[in-house]
Amino acid sequence: MKKVLEKRKDIAFYIKLYPLPMHTDAARKSKSIMCENSLAMLDDAFARKPIPDPKCDTKVIDENIKLAEKLGIQGTPNLIFPDGKLITGAVDADKIIEAIDKK
């Protein structure tokens, strides 16, 4: 996403955290990130830095999990476009831009 945003200022991403059960402690970290509404904390999580415990009681992560189940999403990452098109897995920035420009 960062590489896409470096190349194109007219593209926006809406991030929905979807912690997979196989990733130990991902749900707790996701809730902490949501409580703080912090992209910096998300970067820290990907960098395997310590993430503090959640400072709020949020249902957002549970709602994201239910949404993913409803949409048949079982892994990450996924890109869902406004028209409903789904791209699963890690994708090169240029391929994301190409998919957007095809619309």
N, C-alpha and C positions, 0 to 999 in steps of 0.2 A: 504494500500500500504506500509506503513512504516513497518508493521509487516512482510510482505512478504520480503521486502528488508533487514530486520534484519536477516532473515533466509537464504536468497539466494542472493548472490552478482552477480549472472549471469542473473538476471531478471531485465528488465528495463520497466518503464512505460512512456508513452507519454500522457501528460495531455492536454485535450481540455476542456476549460471552457465553460459550457453551462448553462447560467443563466436562470432559469425558471421564467416565468412572475409572478407566485404567490409569489416569494420571493422579497419583496420590496427592491429596491436599488441594487439587485444582478448584473444587467447589468453594472452599474457604477463601482461597486467594481471589477468586472471581467476585465473591461477595464483598471482600475488602475493597477491591478496585471499584466496584459499583458504588459502595458507600462513599468513597472519596471522589468518585467521578474523575479519575486521574489517568490520563494517558501515560504520564511518567511512571506511575505505578505498574501499568500494563507492560511498559518497556522493561521495568525491573523484573517483573515476573518472567518474561522471556529470557532475560539475562541470568535467570536463576538466583537473583538476589532475594534476601528475606522479605517477606510481605507480612505486615502486622495483621493481627486479628481484625475482623470487621468491627466498625464502630457504630453500626446501625443494624436494624433488623429489616432486611430487604427480601422481597419475594421475586425480584427481577430475574435472578438466575433460575429459580424454579419455573418461572413463566417461559424463559428462553428454552429450557429443556423440554417443556410441554410443546412449544411451538416447533422445535426441531423434530420431535417425535411425530407431530401432526404432518409435517412436510416430508417425512421420511429421511431426514438427515441423520446420519449415524457417525459422522466423523468431522474433522476440521482440517483445514479451512474450507469454507464454501463462500462463493460469491453469488448473491441473488440479485438479479437486475430488476428494474422497475416493471419490466414486461413478464417477469416470472422465470426467465431463463436462469438456469443454475449451472455454475461451473464449480466442480468439486476438485479439491486438492490444490497444492501450491502451483501458482501460475506466474510466469514471467510478466513483468510490468508491461512490456510491449504488447503481449497477447491480451492483457486486460484492456489496454487502450484500444486495440484493434476491435475487440468485442464490443466496446462502448461505441466506437465510431461506426459500426455496422448498423446501428439502430437508426 
